[in-house]
Amino acid sequence: MGSSNKFGTMLLLFDLVGLLAVILLFILYWRKTKKLKKMLKNMNAGERKAEEELAVGDDVETSGLDDEKGKLVLLEEETRFELSHLLKASAEGLGKGVFGNSYKAKIQGMPAVVVKRLKDLKALSSEEFMKQLSRIADQKHPNLLPLVAYYYSNHEKLMVHRFAPKGNLFNLIHGERGKANRIPFRWNARLSVARGVARALEYLHLNNSQSIVPHGNLKSSNVLLDENETPLVSDYGLISLIALPIASTRMASFKSPEYQTLKRVTKKSDVWSYGCLLLELLTGRVSAHSAPPGTNGVDLCSWVHRAVREEWTAEIFDLEISVQRNAASGMLRLLQIAIQCCNKAPEKRPEMKQVVREVDNIEEVESDEENLSSSLDHSLTDESHSTSASAIIGDQT
């Protein structure tokens, strides 16, 4: 009987110790949860404050940014505005990019500008950030979107560009498809874009020895058109600012064959991206490597190779240009250049200097709206324009 009571007492003690342990763990969990909720509340409040300071608004308080000792650096003599003017400007959201949201800001008495709020940057000091932005600002070419100003603080990094009123190339190719109000995107305009982008890329490759991949994120949404429909390449040089793990998942050059197999990118990765852009221009299809989130794209390099080998070349070209029978030879020549640029072996791709020379040799047609036909098939099979699959594809091994 005595041993039984002793055993029961021990069980009771174990139960009490277990209960106390459970209560203690519950208290610790409750305290940690409360602390976590407080931290999240503070973070959300900070994010809301930042959004209020830089989002669309009438009278935005800038004292928070002033306390951070941020600095707005203007890069053009004719540019005359301060951060307070920028923050108080009427603005509208232009969309979410892979490296930050963009806003169109209209400052009274000045042309509209685009403000990009950068995110996911490397851990850069103020001096390092400004050095990299100065390098980007030094890149000046008629087909590069110029940097107007930039801003650095502990919590905000901004890039300010001119506003391009004609939108971006992706929307020009794919927007309003199938609708009666769509304006056809004809051959001469597409060839003009191909030339302008090639020249911009050649300039970057010849004048940027600091980076192994001078652009790094060339795609149709990063080609803009100004009021004169001049193509302007944007988002160049950002690879120097973005952390590599993030760049490797978001930038176009990191989708190239050499990165998939060897985990490296070079200037020839930009050439591959240019080839993909040409195929998007020619086919009117969304490219998988540049498709926006939520949009399905096609591996255009593989698709075009299959189309050429199976000799249904006429079906490659976008209907809006395939009906222009006098543009057939130019379209085939640009297709050849695109396929050369998309060669899986980087060393077999041409240099951008050679690409510019070849694209410049392609002639425009006399009129975009004249000499239209219902099909380009006869032009592609005409003896004067016929090209064998091997000649189009070239050496791709």
Secondary structure, 3 states (H helix, E strand, C coil): CHHHHHHHHHHHHHHHHHHHHHHHHHHHHHHHHHHHHHHHHHHHHHHHHHHHHHCCCCCCCCHHHHHCCCEEEECCCCCCCCHHHHHHCEEEEEEEECCEEEEEEECCCCCCEEEEECCCECCCCHHHHHHHHHHHHCCCCCCECCEEEEEECCCCEEEEEECCCCCEHHHHHHCCCCCCCCCCCCHHHHHHHHHHHHHHHHHHHHCCCCCCCCCCCCCHHHEEECCCCCEEECCCCHHHCECHHHHHHHCHHHHCHHHHHHCCCCHHHHHHHHHHHHHHHHHCCCECCCCCCCCCCECHHHHHHHHHHCCCHHHCCCHHHHCEHHHHHHHHHHHHHHHHHCCCCHHHCCCHHHHHHHHHCCCCCCCCCCCECCCCHHHHHCCCCCCCHHHHHCCCC
